[in-house]
């Protein structure tokens, strides 16, 4: 039995088949083979199947937040380019002899 695709609710096994279809097996009136499935499930989960803990999700930024980040990135690149240009010009003026 694939326990990832099986659940027990109100004495009914709910099994999701590989093709996506769902099979419901009621414990009341179950055959011997079906009762074995209930026993197998209860042996695996004696206190019931645990509810998965949801991981916190990262909020999706709004369009305004994206535009603000793009503007900030552009301003940082502009500042970096200006600083590099100033350094380059200082290098040129101090290391290249002046023309006669």
C-alpha positions in Angstrom: 0.0 0.0 0.0 1.3 3.5 -0.9 0.7 5.4 2.4 1.5 8.7 0.7 -1.6 8.2 -1.4 -3.9 6.7 1.3 -5.9 8.2 4.1 -8.4 7.0 6.6 -11.4 9.2 7.4 -14.5 8.2 9.3 -13.8 4.5 8.9 -13.3 4.8 5.2 -10.0 4.3 3.4 -9.4 6.8 0.7 -6.9 5.6 -1.9 -5.6 7.7 -4.7 -4.7 5.4 -7.6 -1.7 5.9 -9.9 -4.1 7.0 -12.7 -5.5 9.8 -10.4 -8.8 8.0 -9.7 -9.9 7.6 -6.1 -11.1 4.4 -4.4 -13.2 4.5 -1.3 -13.4 1.4 0.9 -15.8 1.5 3.8 -14.8 -0.6 6.8 -18.3 -1.6 7.3 -18.9 -4.7 5.1 -15.3 -4.8 4.0 -13.9 -8.1 2.6 -11.1 -9.9 4.4 -8.6 -8.4 1.9 -10.0 -4.9 2.5 -9.9 -5.4 6.3 -6.2 -6.3 5.9 -5.7 -2.9 4.3 -7.3 -1.2 7.3 -5.1 -3.2 9.6 -2.0 -2.3 7.6 -2.9 1.4 7.6 -3.6 1.4 11.4 -0.3 -0.4 12.0 1.6 2.3 10.1 -0.4 5.2 11.7 -1.7 4.0 15.1 -2.7 7.6 16.0 -3.9 8.6 12.6 -2.0 10.0 9.7 -0.1 13.1 10.7 -1.1 16.4 9.1 1.9 17.8 7.2 3.4 20.9 8.5 3.2 23.7 6.0 6.4 25.6 5.4 6.2 29.4 5.4 6.0 30.7 2.0 7.9 33.6 0.6 5.6 36.5 -0.1 5.4 37.4 -3.8 6.5 41.0 -4.4 4.0 43.4 -5.8 4.7 45.2 -9.1 5.5 48.4 -7.2 8.0 46.5 -5.0 9.6 45.1 -8.2 9.9 48.5 -9.8 11.3 50.0 -6.6 14.0 47.2 -6.5 14.8 47.8 -10.2 15.2 51.5 -9.5 17.4 50.9 -6.6 19.5 48.4 -8.6 19.8 51.0 -11.4 20.9 53.7 -9.0 23.5 51.5 -7.5 24.9 50.6 -11.0 24.9 54.3 -12.0 26.8 55.2 -8.8 29.3 52.4 -9.5 29.8 53.5 -13.1 30.3 57.1 -12.0 32.9 56.0 -9.4 34.7 53.9 -12.0 34.7 56.7 -14.5 36.1 59.1 -11.9 38.9 56.7 -11.0 39.7 56.1 -14.7 39.8 59.9 -15.4 42.1 60.5 -12.4 44.4 57.7 -13.6 44.5 59.2 -17.1 45.3 62.7 -15.8 48.0 61.5 -13.4 49.7 58.9 -15.6 49.6 60.2 -19.1 51.9 63.1 -19.9 50.3 66.2 -21.2 50.7 67.1 -24.9 52.9 70.0 -25.8 
